[in-house]
């Protein structure tokens, strides 16, 4: 995949915590991804059934309305959605392999962004998405 094809890979972030959705969106967009967010599994399914087709879904395990596990059950039953890869992120200590089947990866909370980014790149099938240029007058926080 050449660098032009890498840019704009769409990632659907599904998490009930608004801060997490916003933070991941900002970080991924800075890395050249396009993002879409949903606050629970039911909203994510609504977006997907409405025609959204992300290259990858980042899915929290514990959410109100519809958990990550229930989302995966529904997704895997729908032939139009079943092939979209899913990376699970969670803060709980559980046997991940026993809880979810057919997922592309797991990331533990608190999220190590470099590890998450590596997993996303691996699942999307490329080493580096196109980075968006940072304006010269942009103010960058210390330590980043």
C-alpha positions in Angstrom: 0.0 0.0 0.0 1.6 3.3 -1.0 1.5 6.4 1.3 -1.4 8.0 -0.5 -3.6 4.9 0.0 -2.7 4.8 3.7 -4.1 8.2 4.5 -7.7 8.5 5.6 -8.1 5.0 6.9 -11.4 5.2 8.9 -11.5 4.0 12.5 -14.7 3.7 14.5 -14.1 4.4 18.2 -16.8 2.9 20.4 -16.5 3.9 24.1 -19.0 5.3 26.6 -16.4 7.7 28.0 -16.5 11.0 26.0 -13.0 11.9 27.0 -11.6 8.6 25.7 -13.5 9.0 22.4 -12.2 12.6 21.9 -8.6 11.8 23.0 -8.4 8.8 20.7 -9.9 10.7 17.8 -7.4 13.6 18.2 -4.4 11.2 18.5 -5.5 9.1 15.5 -6.3 12.0 13.3 -2.8 13.4 14.0 -1.5 10.1 12.7 -3.5 10.5 9.5 -6.5 8.4 10.2 -10.2 9.5 9.8 -12.3 8.8 12.9 -15.9 8.3 13.7 -17.2 7.8 17.3 -20.1 6.1 19.0 -21.0 6.1 22.7 -22.1 2.5 22.9 -22.5 -0.7 20.8 -26.1 0.1 19.8 -25.1 3.5 18.4 -22.1 1.8 16.6 -24.5 -0.7 15.0 -26.8 2.1 13.9 -23.9 3.9 12.2 -22.8 0.7 10.5 -26.2 -0.4 9.4 -26.7 3.2 8.1 -23.8 2.6 5.6 -20.6 3.6 7.5 -17.8 1.3 6.7 -14.7 1.8 8.8 -11.5 -0.1 8.1 -11.3 -0.9 11.9 -13.5 -0.7 15.0 -11.9 0.1 18.4 -14.4 -1.3 20.9 -14.6 -0.9 24.7 -15.8 -3.9 26.6 -17.9 -2.4 29.3 -20.5 0.1 28.2 -24.1 0.8 29.1 -27.0 0.2 26.6 -25.0 -2.4 24.6 -21.7 -4.0 25.8 -18.8 -4.7 23.5 -19.5 -8.4 23.8 -23.1 -7.9 22.7 -22.0 -5.6 19.9 -19.6 -8.4 18.6 -22.5 -10.9 18.7 -24.6 -8.7 16.6 -21.8 -7.7 14.2 -20.8 -11.3 13.6 -24.4 -12.2 12.7 -24.6 -9.5 10.0 -22.8 -10.6 6.8 -22.3 -6.9 5.7 -20.5 -6.1 9.0 -18.8 -9.3 10.1 -15.6 -8.7 8.1 -14.8 -5.4 9.7 -11.9 -6.0 12.1 -12.3 -5.2 15.8 -9.7 -4.4 18.4 -11.0 -4.7 22.0 -9.8 -2.3 24.7 -10.7 -2.8 28.3 -9.7 -2.0 31.8 -10.7 -5.3 33.4 -8.6 -8.3 34.1 -10.4 -11.1 32.3 -9.5 -14.0 30.0 -9.7 -12.1 26.8 -9.5 -15.1 24.5 -12.4 -16.8 26.3 -14.6 -13.6 26.3 -14.3 -12.6 22.7 -13.7 -14.6 19.6 -12.8 -13.5 16.1 -11.3 -10.1 17.1 -8.1 -8.7 15.5 -6.5 -7.6 18.8 -6.7 -6.5 22.4 -5.3 -3.4 24.1 -5.4 -3.0 27.9 -6.5 0.2 29.6 -4.9 2.5 30.5 -4.1 2.6 26.8 -0.5 2.8 25.7 -1.0 4.8 22.6 2.1 3.5 20.8 1.0 -0.1 21.4 -2.5 0.8 20.2 -1.2 2.5 17.1 1.1 -0.5 16.3 -1.9 -2.8 16.6 -4.0 -0.5 14.4 -1.3 -0.3 11.8 -0.9 -4.1 11.8 -4.6 -4.7 11.4 -5.0 -2.1 8.7 -2.0 -3.7 6.9 0.5 -0.9 6.7 3.4 0.4 8.6 2.7 4.1 8.7 -0.3 6.2 7.7 0.2 9.6 6.1 0.9 12.1 8.9 -1.0 15.4 8.5 1.4 18.4 8.5 1.5 20.4 11.6 1.3 24.2 11.0 4.4 26.1 11.9 2.5 28.3 14.3 0.8 25.3 16.1 1.3 25.3 19.9 2.4 21.9 21.1 2.0 20.9 24.7 5.3 20.1 26.6 6.2 16.5 26.8 4.6 15.4 23.5 
